Amino acid sequence: MVAPTSSGPLLIVEDDADIRAALQDYLEMHGHVVRVASNGREALEALAHPPRPALMVLDMALPVMDGHRVLTTRKTSEALAEVPVIILSAGMAAMNPRDRAVYASMYNVAAFLKKPVEPRQLLEAIERLAPRPAGPQAGSPP
């Protein structure tokens, strides 16, 4: 299991603008800081610039650079490889459990979720892997 490494933002990598916006709105509504990327190249740029994301939610079928290539490139950097990844993809979630386990081990993937995802299921996975820092909650008095 991948341990949380950072209290940075969540990085949502999704090329479908409607899905990306819905995920961002839902996670922000639940107190998470969210950055977004619409393709693999943008994802790698976001990973390389501070603050480093606490977790990446990654679609695999992306334009410019697909999710597999993002994971392959991420693997070459020790710092980037520490960022937990949840794959959110119809195709990858359909893999048999053994192949998923091998892929997860090779690319340091913390979880696989199938599209369309139940938002609560995604939120639970995120909060298990990248809990929000303790402190005053949004909207609470100082």
N, C-alpha and C positions, 0 to 999 in steps of 0.2 A: 504494500500500500504506500502511496505517495504521501508524505507529510507536508502540511502547509509550510511555505517558505517565506511568505511575505504578507504584509497587510495592504499591498497595493490594490489597484483597481482590478476588476474582472475584465477580461478581454473576450468579446464575442466576435467570432469570425464567421460571417454568414453573408452570402452574396444576395439572397433574397431580401430586398429592402423592407418588405412588410414583416417578415419573420424577425429580421434584425431589430427593427423598431419595437416590435411587440416584446421581444426578450429583454431589450434594454429598459423599456418602460416598466415591465413587471419586476425586474430585479432592482431597479432604482426605487420603485414603490416599496420594496422590502428592505431598503436601507443600504444597498450596495452601490459603490461607485463603479460605473461601467464605461469602458472605452470600446469602440467598435472598429472592425475592419471588414471590407467587402471582398477581399481576395487574399491569397496567400502572401503576396509581396507586402501588402499593407500590414499583415499580421506580423511578419518578421521585423518590419520597421518598428511596430509598436512594442514588440518584445525587446528590441535593442535600445529603446529610449526610456529613461527613468520617468516616473517610477515603474519598476518592473511589475508586471501583473501578478496578482496572487494566484490566478488561475486562468486558463484559456478554455473556452468552449469553442470547439472547432468542427465546422462542417467539412466534409471531405471533398465534395464536388464543388470546387471553386474555380473561377476564372483566373487567368494570369499565372497562378501557381496553385496546384491542388493541395489538399490537406496532407496527403502522404509526403509530398515534397517539403511542406512546412515541417513535418515531424522529422524527416531525414536531415534537413538543415539544422533544426533545433538540436538534434542529437550531437552535432559537432561542437557545441558550446556547453561547457559544464554549467554555467550560470543559467542559460536558457533551458537546459534539460531539467533543471530543478523545478520549473514552473509546471504544476500539475495540469493535465489536459483531460477534458471530458470531450469525447467524440460524440457529436450529435449528427447522426447520418442514418438514412434509411438503409443504405447498402451495407455499411460496416456492422450495424447491429444485427443484420441478418446472417452474419458469419456463424459457423458452429462454435460452441463454447471453447473447444480446444484451440482453434485457429485464433479466436479473439484473445485467449490467454497468451498465446505465443506472440501475437502482434503487440499486445499490451506490454509484455516483457521487453520486447525488442525496442519499442519506442517510448517506454515510460508513460503509458496511458493509464490514467487512474480509473476511468469509467467509460462505458459505451451506453448511449441512450439513443433510442430509435425515434426518428421523425414520423409523424408529428408527436412531439413530446408533451406529456402532461406537465404544465408549468410547475406544479407543486413537486413533482418528481425531480425536475431539474434543480429547483431551489434547495431541496433536501440534499442532493448530491453536492451542490456548490457549498452549502453551509457545513457539510461534513469535511470537505477537502480544504476549504478556505474560509474559516469562520471570520466574521467581522471582528475588528478590534474592540476590546472592551472600552467603555467610556460612555459619555452622554449620548443618548439616542437623539436622532433628528426630531426636532419639535419639542424636546423636553426643556424645562426651564434651566438656566445656568446654575 
